Amino acid sequence: MNDFDFAQFYNTIQKDLAEASRFKNEIEREYWGQMYFSGEDLEYDEQLEFNKEMLIETFEAIKLKFDLAYEYLSLTRMSEKLETELKKYKGKFADLEYFSYVDIFYSPVEVIFLRHLNALTSHVKLENENEYETINSFFLLERILRGTSKMLSDRKIEPANETEVKNEVYKTLIHVFPDTVREIPIAKVSKTYKPDIGIKRLKSAIEYKFASSAEETKTAIGGIFEDINGYEGSKDWTTFYSVIYMTDSFMTQDQVEAEFKLSNVPHHWKPIVVYGHGKRVKATKKRKTVLHSPKS
C-alpha cells in the first residue's frame, strides 16, 4: 500500500470525471430541449446517442481503475460495496435523474464514483483538490443556468422581461452558492456596469437577456457585445455567462456560438440559450386627459 500513489489516482479519476461531465452536460442540454418541445414528435438524435455512448465508455474506464486500485490495495469489502451500488445502474450508466430543488439533471453513477474517490483519498493532502472542486462548481452553475426555462415553468411563471427571469434564478442560486450577489458594480471611466448576478467564489458574472422576437434576439446579442467591452479587465470577475431567454427558437445555441466566434469574443465569455414561455409586455401610452373649464 505504501507505494500506491493516492494523489495521482485522485488526479486521474478527477480528470476522467471532468470528461464525463462534458458528455453529461451535452446530454442534459438535449433533455432540456426535449422537455421544452415535449408536445412535438422527437426524431432520433444521433448526437445524443453518441454522447451517451461516450459517457458510458468513460464511466466504464473509471470503474476499471477503481477495480484495479481496490485489488492492489486488498480492499475487498470496498470493491464489493462499489459493485453493489453500481448493480442498480447496470446497463444504465448514461441515465440521468432530475433534481427538482435546483432544477438540474445529475448522474447517480457519478455520485457513487465521487463518494468512493473521497473515501479512498480522504487521508491524503491533495494539491489540486480546490481546483477540481471549482471545476465541479462551474459544471453545477452551468447546469442551473441551462435549466432556467424549466425553473420558471415549474413555478408557473411566464416572464415578460429579463428582470422577472433573473430574479427567479437568483432565488435558486443563493441556496446553492451562498456568496451569490446581485448587480455588482464594475466601474469604468465613463460608466459603471452592473452584471445581473455574480458568484464571488467562482469570480463569475451572469447577464440575462430576454428576447420575444427575432429582432429582439439580434438586439440582445448586440447588447452582449457592449457588455463585453464594459466588463473586460475586471479582476473580481473573470468568467462571464450571457444567458439569452428566448420565447421561441429564434436562434439556436450553435448559431449564437458562431456569432461569438465571428466577433472574436474572448473565450471566458460563454453564451447559453434557453427557450421558455413568456411575452414582452409593451408599455402603453397613457392618454392625456384634457380638462375644460366649465361653461358659464
DOVEX-539243 format. One record per residue (C-alpha): residue number from 1; y, x, z. Coordinates in pm, 1 decimal, decimal comma. Layout:
! DOVEX-539243
+-----+----------+----------+----------+
:   i :        y :        x :        z :
+-----+----------+----------+----------+
: NUM :        Y :        X :        Z :
...
+-----+----------+----------+----------+
***
This chain:
! DOVEX-539243
+-----+----------+----------+----------+
:   i :        y :        x :        z :
+-----+----------+----------+----------+
:   1 :      0,0 :      0,0 :      0,0 :
:   2 :    230,4 :    294,2 :     71,6 :
:   3 :    257,6 :    388,0 :   -295,0 :
:   4 :    332,8 :     33,1 :   -415,7 :
:   5 :    695,1 :     16,0 :   -532,7 :
:   6 :    813,6 :   -316,5 :   -390,6 :
:   7 :   1169,6 :   -267,3 :   -515,2 :
:   8 :   1050,4 :   -202,1 :   -869,0 :
:   9 :    824,5 :   -506,7 :   -852,8 :
:  10 :   1116,9 :   -719,1 :   -734,0 :
:  11 :   1342,0 :   -599,4 :  -1016,1 :
:  12 :   1071,9 :   -654,9 :  -1278,3 :
:  13 :    997,7 :  -1010,8 :  -1165,6 :
:  14 :   1367,0 :  -1098,7 :  -1139,1 :
:  15 :   1422,9 :   -980,9 :  -1496,5 :
:  16 :   1129,5 :  -1195,0 :  -1606,5 :
:  17 :   1269,0 :  -1493,7 :  -1416,5 :
:  18 :   1608,9 :  -1441,9 :  -1578,6 :
:  19 :   1437,7 :  -1452,3 :  -1917,9 :
:  20 :   1252,0 :  -1767,6 :  -1814,1 :
:  21 :   1580,8 :  -1925,8 :  -1709,0 :
:  22 :   1720,8 :  -1864,8 :  -2054,6 :
:  23 :   1441,7 :  -2068,7 :  -2214,6 :
:  24 :   1457,7 :  -2325,5 :  -1935,5 :
:  25 :   1830,8 :  -2376,3 :  -1993,8 :
:  26 :   1769,4 :  -2443,9 :  -2363,2 :
:  27 :   1500,5 :  -2698,2 :  -2276,4 :
:  28 :   1733,1 :  -2862,0 :  -2026,1 :
:  29 :   2007,3 :  -2887,7 :  -2288,1 :
:  30 :   1766,2 :  -3068,8 :  -2518,9 :
:  31 :   1667,6 :  -3304,0 :  -2236,2 :
:  32 :   2031,3 :  -3393,3 :  -2168,0 :
:  33 :   2071,8 :  -3476,0 :  -2534,5 :
:  34 :   1763,1 :  -3697,1 :  -2525,4 :
:  35 :   1891,0 :  -3876,9 :  -2217,6 :
:  36 :   2223,5 :  -3942,8 :  -2390,6 :
:  37 :   2061,1 :  -4064,3 :  -2713,1 :
:  38 :   1780,2 :  -4248,2 :  -2531,4 :
:  39 :   1824,3 :  -4560,4 :  -2742,1 :
:  40 :   1758,5 :  -4377,5 :  -3069,0 :
:  41 :   1434,6 :  -4264,5 :  -3232,8 :
:  42 :   1396,2 :  -3896,7 :  -3149,0 :
:  43 :   1231,0 :  -3673,6 :  -3405,8 :
:  44 :   1003,6 :  -3376,7 :  -3335,7 :
:  45 :   1221,9 :  -3088,9 :  -3218,5 :
:  46 :   1086,0 :  -2755,1 :  -3337,0 :
:  47 :   1336,7 :  -2553,3 :  -3132,1 :
:  48 :   1247,6 :  -2744,0 :  -2815,6 :
:  49 :    877,3 :  -2674,7 :  -2867,1 :
:  50 :    948,6 :  -2307,4 :  -2931,9 :
:  51 :   1144,7 :  -2275,5 :  -2605,5 :
:  52 :    863,4 :  -2449,3 :  -2416,7 :
:  53 :    607,4 :  -2207,6 :  -2559,2 :
:  54 :    823,4 :  -1907,8 :  -2469,1 :
:  55 :    875,4 :  -2041,1 :  -2116,1 :
:  56 :    500,3 :  -2082,5 :  -2073,5 :
:  57 :    435,1 :  -1728,5 :  -2200,3 :
:  58 :    697,2 :  -1584,4 :  -1964,2 :
:  59 :    556,2 :  -1768,6 :  -1661,6 :
:  60 :    201,9 :  -1661,8 :  -1750,9 :
:  61 :    318,5 :  -1298,9 :  -1766,3 :
:  62 :    479,4 :  -1336,1 :  -1422,4 :
:  63 :    159,0 :  -1490,7 :  -1287,6 :
:  64 :    -43,3 :  -1195,4 :  -1418,3 :
:  65 :    189,1 :   -947,6 :  -1246,4 :
:  66 :    151,0 :  -1130,6 :   -913,9 :
:  67 :   -228,0 :  -1132,9 :   -957,5 :
:  68 :   -231,8 :   -757,1 :  -1012,1 :
:  69 :      3,6 :   -695,5 :   -719,1 :
:  70 :   -194,4 :   -909,6 :   -476,5 :
:  71 :   -521,3 :   -747,2 :   -586,6 :
:  72 :   -376,1 :   -396,4 :   -549,4 :
:  73 :   -238,7 :   -481,2 :   -204,5 :
:  74 :   -560,2 :   -662,0 :    -99,9 :
:  75 :   -360,9 :   -976,9 :    -20,5 :
:  76 :   -645,5 :  -1218,0 :    -90,7 :
:  77 :   -502,4 :  -1511,5 :    103,2 :
:  78 :   -167,4 :  -1484,1 :    -72,8 :
:  79 :   -345,3 :  -1474,4 :   -408,7 :
:  80 :   -540,5 :  -1787,3 :   -317,3 :
:  81 :   -223,5 :  -1957,5 :   -196,9 :
:  82 :    -49,4 :  -1885,6 :   -529,7 :
:  83 :   -348,0 :  -2025,1 :   -720,3 :
:  84 :   -347,3 :  -2340,8 :   -508,1 :
:  85 :     26,1 :  -2400,7 :   -550,4 :
:  86 :     12,9 :  -2348,5 :   -927,8 :
:  87 :   -300,4 :  -2559,3 :   -977,3 :
:  88 :    -90,8 :  -2876,9 :   -972,5 :
:  89 :    103,5 :  -2748,8 :  -1276,1 :
:  90 :   -188,9 :  -2618,9 :  -1480,8 :
:  91 :   -104,7 :  -2683,3 :  -1844,7 :
:  92 :    243,9 :  -2796,2 :  -1737,1 :
:  93 :    427,4 :  -2466,8 :  -1691,5 :
:  94 :    707,0 :  -2585,3 :  -1922,5 :
:  95 :    764,4 :  -2915,0 :  -1740,1 :
:  96 :   1099,5 :  -2961,1 :  -1566,6 :
:  97 :   1175,7 :  -3201,8 :  -1284,9 :
:  98 :   1504,3 :  -3378,9 :  -1220,7 :
:  99 :   1702,5 :  -3323,1 :   -900,6 :
: 100 :   1934,4 :  -3624,5 :   -883,4 :
: 101 :   2152,7 :  -3498,3 :   -595,2 :
: 102 :   2320,0 :  -3234,3 :   -811,6 :
: 103 :   2220,0 :  -3381,6 :  -1149,6 :
: 104 :   2012,0 :  -3087,9 :  -1271,4 :
: 105 :   1665,9 :  -3016,9 :  -1401,9 :
: 106 :   1462,1 :  -2745,6 :  -1232,7 :
: 107 :   1126,3 :  -2576,0 :  -1279,3 :
: 108 :    883,8 :  -2621,0 :   -987,1 :
: 109 :    682,2 :  -2326,5 :  -1121,1 :
: 110 :    989,4 :  -2103,0 :  -1100,0 :
: 111 :   1046,3 :  -2216,8 :   -740,6 :
: 112 :    689,4 :  -2114,4 :   -649,3 :
: 113 :    729,4 :  -1768,0 :   -801,3 :
: 114 :   1062,7 :  -1717,1 :   -623,2 :
: 115 :    908,9 :  -1815,7 :   -290,8 :
: 116 :    624,0 :  -1564,3 :   -333,9 :
: 117 :    862,2 :  -1292,5 :   -450,7 :
: 118 :   1084,1 :  -1337,7 :   -144,6 :
: 119 :    780,2 :  -1331,9 :     87,5 :
: 120 :    637,9 :  -1017,7 :    -72,7 :
: 121 :    962,9 :   -820,2 :    -72,0 :
: 122 :   1134,7 :   -957,6 :    240,6 :
: 123 :   1087,2 :   -627,5 :    429,5 :
: 124 :   1245,0 :   -414,2 :    158,1 :
: 125 :   1612,5 :   -323,7 :    126,3 :
: 126 :   1696,3 :   -415,8 :   -231,2 :
: 127 :   1998,5 :   -265,3 :   -403,6 :
: 128 :   2010,2 :   -531,7 :   -676,1 :
: 129 :   1944,5 :   -833,5 :   -454,6 :
: 130 :   2302,2 :   -965,1 :   -471,5 :
: 131 :   2313,9 :   -903,5 :   -846,0 :
: 132 :   2015,2 :  -1125,9 :   -911,7 :
: 133 :   2135,6 :  -1387,4 :   -664,9 :
: 134 :   2461,8 :  -1401,6 :   -860,4 :
: 135 :   2273,3 :  -1439,2 :  -1190,0 :
: 136 :   2081,1 :  -1735,1 :  -1049,2 :
: 137 :   2405,6 :  -1886,9 :   -920,1 :
: 138 :   2552,5 :  -1869,6 :  -1269,4 :
: 139 :   2244,7 :  -2043,9 :  -1408,0 :
: 140 :   2284,2 :  -2319,0 :  -1149,2 :
: 141 :   2656,3 :  -2360,1 :  -1217,8 :
: 142 :   2599,3 :  -2388,4 :  -1592,4 :
: 143 :   2325,6 :  -2647,1 :  -1541,4 :
: 144 :   2557,0 :  -2861,6 :  -1333,6 :
: 145 :   2833,9 :  -2836,6 :  -1593,7 :
: 146 :   2594,2 :  -2932,0 :  -1872,6 :
: 147 :   2492,2 :  -3233,0 :  -1664,8 :
: 148 :   2847,7 :  -3368,1 :  -1641,9 :
: 149 :   2788,5 :  -3680,5 :  -1853,5 :
: 150 :   2472,3 :  -3777,0 :  -1664,8 :
: 151 :   2653,1 :  -3722,4 :  -1337,1 :
: 152 :   2923,7 :  -3971,7 :  -1433,2 :
: 153 :   2674,9 :  -4215,6 :  -1585,1 :
: 154 :   2471,9 :  -4225,6 :  -1262,6 :
: 155 :   2790,8 :  -4306,9 :  -1073,8 :
: 156 :   2878,7 :  -4588,2 :  -1316,9 :
: 157 :   3196,5 :  -4412,2 :  -1423,2 :
: 158 :   3334,0 :  -4436,5 :  -1776,9 :
: 159 :   3620,9 :  -4186,9 :  -1774,3 :
: 160 :   3947,7 :  -4236,2 :  -1958,6 :
: 161 :   4074,6 :  -3878,2 :  -1923,3 :
: 162 :   3980,7 :  -3528,6 :  -1809,4 :
: 163 :   4113,4 :  -3587,9 :  -1457,0 :
: 164 :   3850,2 :  -3852,5 :  -1388,8 :
: 165 :   3581,1 :  -3619,7 :  -1522,8 :
: 166 :   3678,4 :  -3306,9 :  -1329,4 :
: 167 :   3725,5 :  -3500,0 :  -1003,2 :
: 168 :   3361,7 :  -3615,1 :  -1009,0 :
: 169 :   3233,6 :  -3269,8 :  -1099,2 :
: 170 :   3431,7 :  -3118,5 :   -813,1 :
: 171 :   3267,4 :  -3362,0 :   -569,1 :
: 172 :   2929,6 :  -3219,1 :   -667,4 :
: 173 :   3024,1 :  -2852,1 :   -692,3 :
: 174 :   3181,0 :  -2839,2 :   -345,6 :
: 175 :   2839,7 :  -2920,5 :   -193,8 :
: 176 :   2655,8 :  -2656,4 :   -397,1 :
: 177 :   2925,5 :  -2386,5 :   -387,6 :
: 178 :   3130,2 :  -2429,2 :    -66,1 :
: 179 :   3402,7 :  -2194,2 :   -194,8 :
: 180 :   3490,7 :  -2428,8 :   -482,3 :
: 181 :   3866,5 :  -2478,6 :   -522,9 :
: 182 :   4088,4 :  -2688,0 :   -749,2 :
: 183 :   4385,5 :  -2595,7 :   -968,9 :
: 184 :   4408,8 :  -2231,9 :   -869,2 :
: 185 :   4733,3 :  -2077,8 :  -1000,0 :
: 186 :   4726,9 :  -1783,8 :  -1242,2 :
: 187 :   5084,4 :  -1663,6 :  -1267,1 :
: 188 :   5224,3 :  -1519,9 :  -1590,0 :
: 189 :   5580,7 :  -1417,3 :  -1672,3 :
: 190 :   5690,9 :  -1741,5 :  -1834,0 :
: 191 :   5436,6 :  -1988,3 :  -1698,6 :
: 192 :   5182,9 :  -2049,2 :  -1421,6 :
: 193 :   4842,1 :  -2161,3 :  -1547,2 :
: 194 :   4610,0 :  -2369,7 :  -1330,4 :
: 195 :   4240,0 :  -2393,3 :  -1421,3 :
: 196 :   4087,1 :  -2723,9 :  -1310,0 :
: 197 :   3814,5 :  -2579,5 :  -1085,7 :
: 198 :   3723,1 :  -2235,0 :   -956,0 :
: 199 :   3419,3 :  -2084,9 :   -780,8 :
: 200 :   3561,1 :  -1795,0 :   -577,8 :
: 201 :   3238,3 :  -1601,6 :   -513,7 :
: 202 :   3145,7 :  -1608,3 :   -882,4 :
: 203 :   3505,8 :  -1546,9 :   -996,1 :
: 204 :   3451,0 :  -1834,9 :  -1236,6 :
: 205 :   3717,9 :  -2075,2 :  -1357,2 :
: 206 :   3635,7 :  -2407,7 :  -1523,5 :
: 207 :   3862,5 :  -2601,4 :  -1754,9 :
: 208 :   3778,4 :  -2955,8 :  -1868,2 :
: 209 :   3889,9 :  -3119,4 :  -2192,4 :
: 210 :   3844,9 :  -3487,6 :  -2280,2 :
: 211 :   3807,7 :  -3599,2 :  -2642,2 :
: 212 :   3759,2 :  -3956,8 :  -2763,7 :
: 213 :   3808,5 :  -3881,3 :  -3135,0 :
: 214 :   3756,1 :  -3603,7 :  -3388,5 :
: 215 :   4129,0 :  -3535,6 :  -3385,0 :
: 216 :   4136,2 :  -3504,3 :  -3006,4 :
: 217 :   3842,5 :  -3264,7 :  -3028,4 :
: 218 :   4041,3 :  -3032,9 :  -3255,8 :
: 219 :   4337,8 :  -3059,9 :  -3018,8 :
: 220 :   4113,1 :  -2979,5 :  -2721,8 :
: 221 :   3982,0 :  -2663,1 :  -2888,8 :
: 222 :   4337,6 :  -2561,1 :  -2969,4 :
: 223 :   4425,1 :  -2614,2 :  -2603,4 :
: 224 :   4136,4 :  -2389,1 :  -2501,6 :
: 225 :   4266,9 :  -2109,3 :  -2722,9 :
: 226 :   4604,8 :  -2145,4 :  -2549,7 :
: 227 :   4431,0 :  -2131,2 :  -2210,0 :
: 228 :   4259,9 :  -1806,8 :  -2310,5 :
: 229 :   4594,5 :  -1634,9 :  -2360,2 :
: 230 :   4717,2 :  -1768,1 :  -2026,9 :
: 231 :   4412,9 :  -1674,6 :  -1817,9 :
: 232 :   4333,7 :  -1333,4 :  -1965,3 :
: 233 :   4392,0 :  -1034,6 :  -1740,8 :
: 234 :   4326,8 :  -1216,1 :  -1413,3 :
: 235 :   4140,0 :  -1001,0 :  -1159,2 :
: 236 :   4043,7 :  -1302,1 :   -947,1 :
: 237 :   3878,5 :  -1492,7 :  -1233,3 :
: 238 :   3658,0 :  -1303,9 :  -1478,7 :
: 239 :   3429,7 :  -1574,4 :  -1622,1 :
: 240 :   3566,6 :  -1892,2 :  -1781,8 :
: 241 :   3395,5 :  -2214,7 :  -1881,9 :
: 242 :   3554,0 :  -2459,6 :  -2124,2 :
: 243 :   3375,0 :  -2792,4 :  -2088,6 :
: 244 :   3455,3 :  -3045,3 :  -2361,2 :
: 245 :   3362,5 :  -3402,1 :  -2268,1 :
: 246 :   3323,3 :  -3599,3 :  -2593,0 :
: 247 :   3276,9 :  -3975,1 :  -2605,7 :
: 248 :   3079,8 :  -3930,8 :  -2929,1 :
: 249 :   2926,8 :  -3641,1 :  -3120,6 :
: 250 :   3248,1 :  -3530,0 :  -3289,8 :
: 251 :   3125,4 :  -3167,9 :  -3290,3 :
: 252 :   2803,0 :  -3000,6 :  -3184,4 :
: 253 :   2760,8 :  -2717,2 :  -2935,3 :
: 254 :   2679,7 :  -2482,6 :  -3223,3 :
: 255 :   2995,0 :  -2581,9 :  -3412,8 :
: 256 :   3217,7 :  -2516,9 :  -3112,2 :
: 257 :   3047,3 :  -2181,7 :  -3051,2 :
: 258 :   3107,3 :  -2096,0 :  -3417,3 :
: 259 :   3477,3 :  -2179,6 :  -3373,4 :
: 260 :   3489,6 :  -1944,7 :  -3074,8 :
: 261 :   3321,5 :  -1668,1 :  -3272,5 :
: 262 :   3550,5 :  -1707,4 :  -3573,6 :
: 263 :   3853,8 :  -1690,0 :  -3343,9 :
: 264 :   3719,3 :  -1376,8 :  -3168,6 :
: 265 :   3716,9 :  -1546,5 :  -2828,8 :
: 266 :   3617,1 :  -1297,8 :  -2554,6 :
: 267 :   3250,1 :  -1312,8 :  -2455,3 :
: 268 :   3332,5 :  -1414,9 :  -2097,5 :
: 269 :   3468,6 :  -1748,6 :  -2226,7 :
: 270 :   3179,3 :  -1993,7 :  -2259,4 :
: 271 :   3211,0 :  -2336,6 :  -2423,8 :
: 272 :   2994,1 :  -2624,8 :  -2304,2 :
: 273 :   2983,9 :  -2950,5 :  -2499,2 :
: 274 :   2873,0 :  -3270,7 :  -2325,8 :
: 275 :   2855,9 :  -3625,3 :  -2461,6 :
: 276 :   2920,2 :  -3930,0 :  -2247,4 :
: 277 :   3063,6 :  -4278,2 :  -2232,7 :
: 278 :   3436,7 :  -4335,8 :  -2198,4 :
: 279 :   3752,7 :  -4408,3 :  -2388,4 :
: 280 :   4102,0 :  -4276,1 :  -2353,8 :
: 281 :   4343,2 :  -4545,3 :  -2239,2 :
: 282 :   4663,4 :  -4516,2 :  -2431,8 :
: 283 :   4982,6 :  -4570,5 :  -2240,5 :
: 284 :   5161,3 :  -4886,7 :  -2343,2 :
: 285 :   5534,6 :  -4900,3 :  -2372,1 :
: 286 :   5698,0 :  -5124,7 :  -2121,8 :
: 287 :   5904,5 :  -5398,5 :  -2274,9 :
: 288 :   6267,2 :  -5386,5 :  -2183,0 :
: 289 :   6396,6 :  -5687,5 :  -2000,6 :
: 290 :   6744,0 :  -5780,1 :  -2117,4 :
: 291 :   6947,3 :  -5962,9 :  -1862,2 :
: 292 :   7200,6 :  -6210,2 :  -1997,5 :
: 293 :   7491,5 :  -6329,8 :  -1799,6 :
: 294 :   7457,4 :  -6696,6 :  -1718,5 :
: 295 :   7660,4 :  -6917,3 :  -1943,3 :
: 296 :   7961,4 :  -7061,9 :  -1773,4 :
+-----+----------+----------+----------+
***
